[in-house]
């Protein structure tokens, strides 16, 4: 066989072997891509995304779209060819598998966690919108979760209202940990609580719950990487009573990143006039009860998905600005947002045509 032919044959066989290896060998990566984008002012699956009862509402036009990211499943094993294709493609992002599913988290666990975060983001969105409108909201600290096999299991329950710890009134969820960690592991701590059932009954009867009970729990050692501190095995959160009903209807979505857009949608429904001026505005960002906007993951995929649907402006958490600005889709203006008030000011500038005044994202933030 001529040397040239032998060389070409060997090269071809080598290429085939490499391609086979690329297809057969799994790599520890996962893929993110643009997901659906939904107008919080419109309908989804035949019913309004935002429904308000017990308070006057106003017509709203334009778009205030929340955005999402699709991710590969926990058990999906990407091969080398797929990873390279994803790295080269503009509308996908390849990330380490552990970024999406850390510590061996299953898809079911991730879905449950995302559902809980989504539910909490809805509550915070309502609180932030109503606070911005100076509508009173009653809030209190509750037991959010109880860790299995912890000292608190069977003693405290999710939904219990925490009134005090060792007689000291509790006003914020962070107060609980501060008061518990004043103890040494093995010491007793006393929780004054309104049981969840009593609280639920009081809310149903539109009265203030007054029946409290003291629960004594022996703390244990956190043994958190050598940082020994007293814990009881709960996480504290916040619950609210609203003066009227706001329902958010959106299935098959998880995580906290729609908080900002839900909050703006609620604000628009409760105020006369158009918040968008008829423009197509999308965005993302977590939101807390005080209206502070936090960063999210997959910002590049969200801007791509929003622009593909027709968005002209994208409300971007300040901490995501630098990343988003590195590859902004053509025709999309990234607007920096730190608080819900910033978003409202920018929306006013957009509908009044003062786009030069917008706080735009740059690669420096």
KAZIPE-V5269 format. One record per residue. RES is the residue in three letters. PHI is phi in radians with two decimals (999 if undefined). PSI is psi in whole degrees, 0 to 359 (999 if undefined). OMEGA is omega in whole degrees, -180 to 180 (999 if undefined). Layout:
res->RES phi->PHI psi->PSI omega->OMEGA
res->RES phi->PHI psi->PSI omega->OMEGA
This chain:
res->UNK phi->999 psi->129 omega->179
res->UNK phi->-0.97 psi->148 omega->-176
res->UNK phi->-1.06 psi->321 omega->-178
res->UNK phi->-1.11 psi->318 omega->180
res->UNK phi->-1.15 psi->319 omega->180
res->UNK phi->-1.12 psi->321 omega->180
res->UNK phi->-1.13 psi->316 omega->180
res->UNK phi->-1.12 psi->320 omega->179
res->UNK phi->-1.13 psi->316 omega->179
res->UNK phi->-1.11 psi->320 omega->180
res->UNK phi->-1.14 psi->320 omega->180
res->UNK phi->-1.13 psi->316 omega->179
res->UNK phi->-1.11 psi->322 omega->178
res->UNK phi->-1.11 psi->317 omega->179
res->UNK phi->-1.10 psi->317 omega->178
res->UNK phi->-1.09 psi->319 omega->-180
res->UNK phi->-1.11 psi->319 omega->180
res->UNK phi->-1.14 psi->319 omega->179
res->UNK phi->-1.12 psi->318 omega->178
res->UNK phi->-1.09 psi->319 omega->179
res->UNK phi->-1.13 psi->319 omega->-180
res->UNK phi->-1.10 psi->326 omega->-179
res->UNK phi->-1.40 psi->324 omega->-172
res->UNK phi->-1.56 psi->331 omega->-174
res->UNK phi->-1.50 psi->118 omega->178
res->UNK phi->-1.31 psi->151 omega->177
res->UNK phi->-2.17 psi->152 omega->-174
res->UNK phi->-1.42 psi->58 omega->-178
res->UNK phi->-2.27 psi->161 omega->175
res->UNK phi->-2.33 psi->168 omega->-175
res->UNK phi->-2.14 psi->140 omega->174
res->UNK phi->-2.02 psi->143 omega->179
res->UNK phi->-2.56 psi->163 omega->-180
res->UNK phi->-1.04 psi->134 omega->177
res->UNK phi->-1.83 psi->188 omega->180
res->UNK phi->-1.09 psi->152 omega->173
res->UNK phi->-2.16 psi->132 omega->-172
res->UNK phi->-2.17 psi->134 omega->178
res->UNK phi->-1.34 psi->115 omega->-179
res->UNK phi->-1.17 psi->344 omega->178
res->UNK phi->-1.57 psi->353 omega->-174
res->UNK phi->-1.97 psi->206 omega->-179
res->UNK phi->-1.85 psi->156 omega->174
res->UNK phi->-2.50 psi->126 omega->-177
res->UNK phi->0.95 psi->38 omega->172
res->UNK phi->1.51 psi->4 omega->177
res->UNK phi->-2.46 psi->154 omega->-178
res->UNK phi->-1.03 psi->139 omega->177
res->UNK phi->-1.15 psi->318 omega->180
res->UNK phi->-1.98 psi->125 omega->179
res->UNK phi->-2.21 psi->124 omega->-179
res->UNK phi->-2.02 psi->132 omega->175
res->UNK phi->-2.33 psi->144 omega->-180
res->UNK phi->1.60 psi->5 omega->179
res->UNK phi->-2.65 psi->148 omega->-180
res->UNK phi->-1.14 psi->138 omega->175
res->UNK phi->-2.13 psi->167 omega->-177
res->UNK phi->-2.29 psi->153 omega->178
res->UNK phi->-1.09 psi->146 omega->178
res->UNK phi->-2.31 psi->139 omega->178
res->UNK phi->-2.19 psi->181 omega->-176
res->UNK phi->1.32 psi->196 omega->-178
res->UNK phi->-2.25 psi->135 omega->167
res->UNK phi->-2.21 psi->81 omega->-170
res->UNK phi->-1.54 psi->129 omega->168
res->UNK phi->-1.45 psi->153 omega->-175
res->UNK phi->-2.18 psi->155 omega->-177
res->UNK phi->-2.36 psi->171 omega->178
res->UNK phi->-2.25 psi->134 omega->173
res->UNK phi->-1.56 psi->142 omega->177
res->UNK phi->-2.30 psi->152 omega->177
res->UNK phi->-1.22 psi->155 omega->-176
res->UNK phi->-1.22 psi->163 omega->-177
res->UNK phi->-1.08 psi->326 omega->-177
res->UNK phi->-1.62 psi->2 omega->178
res->UNK phi->-1.29 psi->131 omega->179
res->UNK phi->-2.01 psi->107 omega->-179
res->UNK phi->-1.28 psi->141 omega->174
res->UNK phi->-1.68 psi->173 omega->-174
res->UNK phi->-1.10 psi->321 omega->180
res->UNK phi->-1.11 psi->316 omega->179
res->UNK phi->-1.12 psi->322 omega->180
res->UNK phi->-1.13 psi->315 omega->180
res->UNK phi->-1.10 psi->318 omega->178
res->UNK phi->-1.06 psi->318 omega->179
res->UNK phi->-1.13 psi->321 omega->178
res->UNK phi->-1.11 psi->325 omega->-177
res->UNK phi->-1.46 psi->334 omega->-176
res->UNK phi->-1.28 psi->149 omega->-179
res->UNK phi->-1.42 psi->329 omega->-173
res->UNK phi->-1.82 psi->20 omega->173
res->UNK phi->-2.41 psi->162 omega->178
res->UNK phi->-2.42 psi->128 omega->179
res->UNK phi->-1.70 psi->127 omega->-178
res->UNK phi->-2.31 psi->158 omega->175
res->UNK phi->-0.97 psi->139 omega->-178
res->UNK phi->-0.95 psi->322 omega->-178
res->UNK phi->-1.19 psi->344 omega->177
res->UNK phi->-1.15 psi->322 omega->-179
res->UNK phi->-1.58 psi->327 omega->-177
res->UNK phi->-2.28 psi->74 omega->-177
res->UNK phi->-1.22 psi->154 omega->175
res->UNK phi->0.94 psi->36 omega->177
res->UNK phi->1.20 psi->21 omega->-179
res->UNK phi->-1.07 psi->134 omega->180
res->UNK phi->-1.39 psi->166 omega->179
res->UNK phi->-1.12 psi->323 omega->179
res->UNK phi->-1.11 psi->317 omega->179
res->UNK phi->-1.12 psi->317 omega->179
res->UNK phi->-1.11 psi->319 omega->179
res->UNK phi->-1.11 psi->317 omega->179
res->UNK phi->-1.11 psi->316 omega->179
res->UNK phi->-1.09 psi->317 omega->179
res->UNK phi->-1.12 psi->322 omega->179
res->UNK phi->-1.12 psi->318 omega->179
res->UNK phi->-1.15 psi->318 omega->178
res->UNK phi->-1.14 psi->322 omega->179
res->UNK phi->-1.12 psi->317 omega->179
res->UNK phi->-1.10 psi->316 omega->180
res->UNK phi->-1.15 psi->323 omega->-180
res->UNK phi->-1.14 psi->326 omega->177
res->UNK phi->-1.12 psi->316 omega->179
res->UNK phi->-1.08 psi->314 omega->-180
res->UNK phi->-1.14 psi->325 omega->178
res->UNK phi->-1.08 psi->317 omega->178
res->UNK phi->-1.10 psi->313 omega->-178
res->UNK phi->-1.07 psi->313 omega->-178
res->UNK phi->-1.07 psi->317 omega->-180
res->UNK phi->-1.12 psi->314 omega->-178
res->UNK phi->-1.20 psi->323 omega->176
res->UNK phi->-1.10 psi->320 omega->179
res->UNK phi->-1.11 psi->332 omega->179
res->UNK phi->-1.62 psi->4 omega->180
res->UNK phi->1.06 psi->35 omega->175
res->UNK phi->-1.70 psi->121 omega->-175
res->UNK phi->-1.07 psi->138 omega->175
res->UNK phi->-2.26 psi->129 omega->178
res->UNK phi->-1.54 psi->129 omega->-178
res->UNK phi->-2.24 psi->152 omega->176
res->UNK phi->-2.66 psi->161 omega->-178
res->UNK phi->-1.55 psi->135 omega->-179
res->UNK phi->-2.25 psi->165 omega->167
res->UNK phi->-1.33 psi->116 omega->-178
res->UNK phi->-1.46 psi->310 omega->178
res->UNK phi->-2.47 psi->154 omega->175
res->UNK phi->-2.13 psi->125 omega->-177
res->UNK phi->-1.32 psi->136 omega->179
res->UNK phi->-1.07 psi->139 omega->178
res->UNK phi->1.15 psi->18 omega->177
res->UNK phi->-1.62 psi->166 omega->179
res->UNK phi->-1.01 psi->333 omega->-177
res->UNK phi->-1.42 psi->345 omega->-177
res->UNK phi->-1.07 psi->129 omega->-179
res->UNK phi->1.45 psi->348 omega->180
res->UNK phi->-1.79 psi->316 omega->175
res->UNK phi->-2.03 psi->156 omega->-177
res->UNK phi->-2.38 psi->150 omega->178
res->UNK phi->-0.99 psi->130 omega->-179
res->UNK phi->1.75 psi->345 omega->175
res->UNK phi->-1.05 psi->136 omega->178
res->UNK phi->-1.54 psi->124 omega->-179
res->UNK phi->-1.59 psi->110 omega->-179
res->UNK phi->-1.53 psi->323 omega->-177
res->UNK phi->-2.77 psi->158 omega->172
res->UNK phi->-2.22 psi->121 omega->-175
res->UNK phi->0.95 psi->35 omega->177
res->UNK phi->1.47 psi->352 omega->179
res->UNK phi->-1.57 psi->122 omega->-179
res->UNK phi->-1.02 psi->143 omega->180
res->UNK phi->-1.85 psi->126 omega->-179
res->UNK phi->-2.01 psi->332 omega->-180
res->UNK phi->-2.27 psi->151 omega->177
res->UNK phi->-0.94 psi->325 omega->-179
res->UNK phi->-1.15 psi->338 omega->179
res->UNK phi->-1.10 psi->327 omega->-175
res->UNK phi->-1.09 psi->309 omega->-179
res->UNK phi->-1.10 psi->320 omega->-180
res->UNK phi->-1.06 psi->319 omega->-178
res->UNK phi->-1.30 psi->323 omega->179
res->UNK phi->-1.18 psi->318 omega->-176
res->UNK phi->-1.33 psi->359 omega->170
res->UNK phi->-1.24 psi->341 omega->179
res->UNK phi->-1.51 psi->164 omega->169
res->UNK phi->-1.67 psi->150 omega->177
res->UNK phi->-0.93 psi->133 omega->-179
res->UNK phi->1.74 psi->345 omega->178
res->UNK phi->-1.48 psi->161 omega->-178
res->UNK phi->-1.61 psi->146 omega->176
res->UNK phi->-2.29 psi->142 omega->-176
res->UNK phi->-1.93 psi->122 omega->176
res->UNK phi->-1.75 psi->130 omega->171
res->UNK phi->-1.75 psi->116 omega->-172
res->UNK phi->-2.31 psi->156 omega->165
res->UNK phi->-1.74 psi->117 omega->-178
res->UNK phi->-0.99 psi->147 omega->-177
res->UNK phi->-0.97 psi->320 omega->-179
res->UNK phi->-1.12 psi->319 omega->179
res->UNK phi->-1.14 psi->319 omega->179
res->UNK phi->-1.10 psi->315 omega->180
res->UNK phi->-1.09 psi->319 omega->180
res->UNK phi->-1.14 psi->320 omega->180
res->UNK phi->-1.14 psi->317 omega->179
res->UNK phi->-1.10 psi->319 omega->-179
res->UNK phi->-1.10 psi->325 omega->-179
res->UNK phi->-1.57 psi->3 omega->180
res->UNK phi->1.00 psi->45 omega->176
res->UNK phi->-2.30 psi->167 omega->179
res->UNK phi->-1.52 psi->129 omega->180
res->UNK phi->-1.22 psi->130 omega->-178
res->UNK phi->-2.11 psi->345 omega->-177
res->UNK phi->-1.37 psi->111 omega->180
res->UNK phi->-2.01 psi->164 omega->174
res->UNK phi->-2.54 psi->150 omega->177
res->UNK phi->-1.66 psi->133 omega->180
res->UNK phi->-2.14 psi->119 omega->-179
res->UNK phi->-1.70 psi->129 omega->-177
res->UNK phi->-2.28 psi->137 omega->176
res->UNK phi->-1.52 psi->123 omega->-178
res->UNK phi->-1.22 psi->161 omega->175
res->UNK phi->-2.23 psi->174 omega->-177
res->UNK phi->-1.55 psi->129 omega->178
res->UNK phi->-1.17 psi->326 omega->-178
res->UNK phi->0.81 psi->48 omega->-178
res->UNK phi->-1.58 psi->94 omega->179
res->UNK phi->0.92 psi->42 omega->177
res->UNK phi->1.52 psi->350 omega->179
res->UNK phi->-1.57 psi->91 omega->-176
res->UNK phi->-1.34 psi->126 omega->177
res->UNK phi->-2.66 psi->158 omega->-178
res->UNK phi->-1.40 psi->135 omega->175
res->UNK phi->-2.43 psi->163 omega->174
res->UNK phi->-2.06 psi->348 omega->176
res->UNK phi->1.67 psi->36 omega->175
res->UNK phi->-2.28 psi->162 omega->166
res->UNK phi->-2.09 psi->140 omega->-178
res->UNK phi->-1.75 psi->147 omega->178
res->UNK phi->-2.45 psi->194 omega->-179
res->UNK phi->-2.22 psi->139 omega->173
res->UNK phi->-2.12 psi->163 omega->-173
res->UNK phi->-2.44 psi->156 omega->168
res->UNK phi->-2.06 psi->124 omega->-178
res->UNK phi->-1.76 psi->149 omega->-179
res->UNK phi->-1.29 psi->350 omega->175
res->UNK phi->-2.72 psi->175 omega->-172
res->UNK phi->-1.70 psi->130 omega->172
res->UNK phi->-2.18 psi->115 omega->179
res->UNK phi->-1.87 psi->136 omega->176
res->UNK phi->-1.96 psi->116 omega->-176
res->UNK phi->-1.89 psi->102 omega->179
res->UNK phi->-2.75 psi->108 omega->-176
res->UNK phi->-1.60 psi->163 omega->173
res->UNK phi->1.07 psi->32 omega->176
res->UNK phi->-2.26 psi->140 omega->180
res->UNK phi->-2.38 psi->172 omega->179
res->UNK phi->1.53 psi->169 omega->-174
res->UNK phi->-1.67 psi->3 omega->-166
res->UNK phi->-1.33 psi->352 omega->179
res->UNK phi->-1.57 psi->2 omega->-175
res->UNK phi->-0.94 psi->311 omega->-178
res->UNK phi->-1.04 psi->313 omega->-175
res->UNK phi->-1.22 psi->326 omega->174
res->UNK phi->-1.10 psi->316 omega->-178
res->UNK phi->-1.08 psi->317 omega->179
res->UNK phi->-1.16 psi->321 omega->178
res->UNK phi->-1.09 psi->317 omega->178
res->UNK phi->-1.10 psi->315 omega->179
res->UNK phi->-1.00 psi->315 omega->-179
res->UNK phi->-1.11 psi->318 omega->-180
res->UNK phi->-1.12 psi->331 omega->-174
res->UNK phi->-1.67 psi->1 omega->-178
res->UNK phi->-2.22 psi->146 omega->178
res->UNK phi->-1.24 psi->157 omega->180
res->UNK phi->1.49 psi->176 omega->-178
res->UNK phi->-1.79 psi->124 omega->179
res->UNK phi->-1.27 psi->331 omega->-175
res->UNK phi->-1.69 psi->344 omega->-174
res->UNK phi->1.16 psi->23 omega->-180
res->UNK phi->1.44 psi->1 omega->-178
res->UNK phi->-1.39 psi->161 omega->177
res->UNK phi->-1.67 psi->105 omega->-178
res->UNK phi->-2.10 psi->131 omega->176
res->UNK phi->-2.11 psi->175 omega->179
res->UNK phi->3.08 psi->184 omega->-179
res->UNK phi->-2.79 psi->171 omega->177
res->UNK phi->2.39 psi->138 omega->172
res->UNK phi->-1.25 psi->164 omega->175
res->UNK phi->-2.54 psi->142 omega->176
res->UNK phi->-1.83 psi->180 omega->-175
res->UNK phi->-1.06 psi->335 omega->-179
res->UNK phi->-1.60 psi->4 omega->176
res->UNK phi->1.53 psi->11 omega->177
res->UNK phi->-1.37 psi->132 omega->-177
res->UNK phi->-1.66 psi->129 omega->-178
res->UNK phi->-1.95 psi->164 omega->-177
res->UNK phi->-1.28 psi->163 omega->-179
res->UNK phi->-2.39 psi->174 omega->177
res->UNK phi->-1.70 psi->159 omega->175
res->UNK phi->1.23 psi->31 omega->-176
res->UNK phi->-1.03 psi->321 omega->-178
res->UNK phi->-1.11 psi->323 omega->179
res->UNK phi->-1.23 psi->326 omega->-179
res->UNK phi->-1.23 psi->321 omega->178
res->UNK phi->-1.18 psi->321 omega->177
res->UNK phi->-1.08 psi->312 omega->-180
res->UNK phi->-1.10 psi->320 omega->-180
res->UNK phi->-1.15 psi->315 omega->-179
res->UNK phi->-1.16 psi->323 omega->180
res->UNK phi->-1.08 psi->332 omega->180
res->UNK phi->-1.55 psi->352 omega->176
res->UNK phi->2.00 psi->7 omega->-179
res->UNK phi->-1.11 psi->140 omega->177
res->UNK phi->-1.78 psi->329 omega->-179
res->UNK phi->-2.29 psi->147 omega->-178
res->UNK phi->-2.31 psi->114 omega->178
res->UNK phi->-1.31 psi->118 omega->-168
res->UNK phi->-2.10 psi->127 omega->175
res->UNK phi->-0.96 psi->138 omega->-176
res->UNK phi->-0.93 psi->321 omega->-178
res->UNK phi->-1.27 psi->350 omega->176
res->UNK phi->-1.76 psi->355 omega->-171
res->UNK phi->-1.04 psi->311 omega->-176
res->UNK phi->-1.05 psi->316 omega->-180
res->UNK phi->-1.16 psi->316 omega->-177
res->UNK phi->-1.16 psi->325 omega->-176
res->UNK phi->-1.28 psi->345 omega->-179
res->UNK phi->-1.19 psi->335 omega->-178
res->UNK phi->-2.60 psi->64 omega->-178
res->UNK phi->-1.35 psi->128 omega->177
res->UNK phi->-1.02 psi->142 omega->-180
res->UNK phi->-1.02 psi->133 omega->177
res->UNK phi->1.56 psi->1 omega->-179
res->UNK phi->-1.96 psi->127 omega->177
res->UNK phi->-1.75 psi->124 omega->180
res->UNK phi->-1.58 psi->123 omega->-177
res->UNK phi->-1.92 psi->123 omega->-177
res->UNK phi->-1.31 psi->134 omega->-178
res->UNK phi->-2.37 psi->131 omega->175
res->UNK phi->-1.96 psi->328 omega->-179
res->UNK phi->-2.38 psi->162 omega->177
res->UNK phi->-1.05 psi->327 omega->177
res->UNK phi->-1.08 psi->323 omega->177
res->UNK phi->-1.09 psi->317 omega->-180
res->UNK phi->-1.10 psi->318 omega->-180
res->UNK phi->-1.13 psi->321 omega->177
res->UNK phi->-1.13 psi->318 omega->180
res->UNK phi->-1.17 psi->321 omega->177
res->UNK phi->-1.10 psi->324 omega->176
res->UNK phi->-1.11 psi->316 omega->178
res->UNK phi->-1.08 psi->319 omega->-179
res->UNK phi->-1.13 psi->312 omega->-176
res->UNK phi->-1.25 psi->340 omega->178
res->UNK phi->-1.74 psi->6 omega->173
res->UNK phi->1.38 psi->15 omega->-180
res->UNK phi->-1.69 psi->56 omega->-175
res->UNK phi->-1.20 psi->340 omega->178
res->UNK phi->-1.19 psi->339 omega->-178
res->UNK phi->-1.51 psi->354 omega->-176
res->UNK phi->-1.17 psi->140 omega->174
res->UNK phi->-1.35 psi->92 omega->-172
res->UNK phi->-1.52 psi->148 omega->178
res->UNK phi->-1.25 psi->144 omega->172
res->UNK phi->-2.27 psi->171 omega->179
res->UNK phi->-1.16 psi->349 omega->177
res->UNK phi->-1.70 psi->357 omega->178
res->UNK phi->2.19 psi->999 omega->999
